[in-house]
Every structure is written in C-alpha cells, then in structure tokens.
Amino acid sequence: MTAPHEIPEQEFRQRLHQFRDAIHDLIGARFQNFQLDDGSNSIHEADCRYQQLRAHLAGQQGTGNSHAHRSMPALWADAVDVLRDIDATVTAWQPDPGPFDGDLTHAPTPETVRRLRLLEARPWAPANTTDLTVAARALERWAKQVDDLLDPPPRIDLAAPCPACGESIAYRRDSAGETVRSAALQVSSDGCTCLCCRYTWTPDYFTHLARTIGCALPTGVLE
C-alpha cells in the first residue's frame, strides 16, 4: 500500500489559521467607528455578519398569510438561500450544536454560531488540512455573499418575459416556508440573470437583450 501523502506542518498551520480567520469573519464581533459632532471618534460593537443577515432577513420577511404569495425583493430571496446554505453546511460539519445557552434574560446564541465556535476550538491535525481548506473557502464565500447582500450593488427588476425560458415571475420559498415572488429578470452592472432558468447575459449583450424583450435599456446599467 502506498504511504499517504504527508502534509507539511507549515501548510497545515497556514490552513488552520485561514480557517479560524474565516470563522471570525463570519461570526466574530465587528466594530464601527463613528465621528461625533465634536470631531471625536466613538467605536461601537456591531453584530457579526451572520447575525446581521438573520436580522435583516427577519425584517424583510415580516409576517403575513402563509397561504398567499408575498412579494420579496429577489435580493432577499437570495439571502434566504445563503442562510440555508450556511446553516445546512455547518450542521453537516458539526451536528452537535453544544449546550443551550439561553435563559429568561437573553435569547440563545444561534446554533450555527455555537457550532462554528466548537469547530474553531476543535484540536485539528495535519490530516485535516484538505477539509480545513475547503471549509475556509466556503466561509470566505459566505462572508462575501453577506457583504453583498447587506450593501448590494444596484439591481433592477425587468418586468418582461425571459427570452430564454419565457417566464416573467420567479417564485421561491423563504425561511418560513412561504412562497415569495419577484421579477424573473434581474439587471445589475455585472449582467442580467433570469432567476427561473439562470440564463445570464453579460453587459455587452444588454442592448441586444433590450431589443429582444422590447423595452428600453435601464438607466445607468452600462455606466
């Protein structure tokens, strides 16, 4: 039997450091610097990216009749998908969320946060280097997705059928299991994507797309 490939200790340490940094980027405390009227600065602690995503999503969803199709910006339907991806993947990595830490004075820490803290504290070994690398990349991707959702680039809904699949409305389920709807065609400076069939037109095809669907080119998308 061929001897397994040995991971150099230095590479393992680098990947472990990357993994722990990525966890901190997603669930670590964040600090914001505010300038006061007198010119001095005040630093305030803010929720972590994961908590901010949950809070903003809850605010967007609100409450409603579960039997009706509710309108939700496609951006926040995307947020539902990101949150589900984070929660499901982290649960697969660490099924046990650890002790419940809530009481009558404060809500419990979200299970995903508790799981990631347990993963951060786990005694990893060089044999886990590949797993650490894969996990770090996923965590880094989620942190960027959260940033894009909380501070998104401009995106425009096109009230027109998709030339590729013919759909004009996209239906998705939010985290409460309710059906939400949005325009199928979403335009940003990066391109136009159909949320139904996922076909994408790059900006150099915007003029052709506008002619195809019979509408004017949205203002500012090529600037």
C-alpha angles and dihedrals in degrees: 000000000000114000112249117256109265116226113223112246092235093055091048091052091049093051092046090051090049090050094050092045090051091052090051091050090056103038106012123110116271127209128211125200116217125188113222127215091260091057096254123124128241123196119210129187114237132194118273120261093260093051092046091053091051092047095048092046092051089051093050094048098046113163133306148141108306090209094062131075107247124203116239128169110259087236091066094043083058088051090057089054093048092049092048091049092051095046096045096045095046090048089054090051094047114015095179110072093195128232120346106249104187127109140164092290101049141017119254121265108262112266093238091057091048091048093051091050089053090050091049091053096044115117100247124193135203089262087068095056095108092048091049091051093051092046093048091053091051091049092048090049091051093049090053092046090052091050090050091049096047094044103022129183113247112284128185129205115226113211094210137097117267109254090218102051105007095236120134100178127052120207122201138161123248126214090273091057094250122137114245128186136209139163111289095222115066121185128198135152087272095059145283119288131187110223090205104052098012092231110156132204117200118224093262087066096050095099092049091046092051090053092047095053093037101239137114120266108262113255115259101009093114096041 
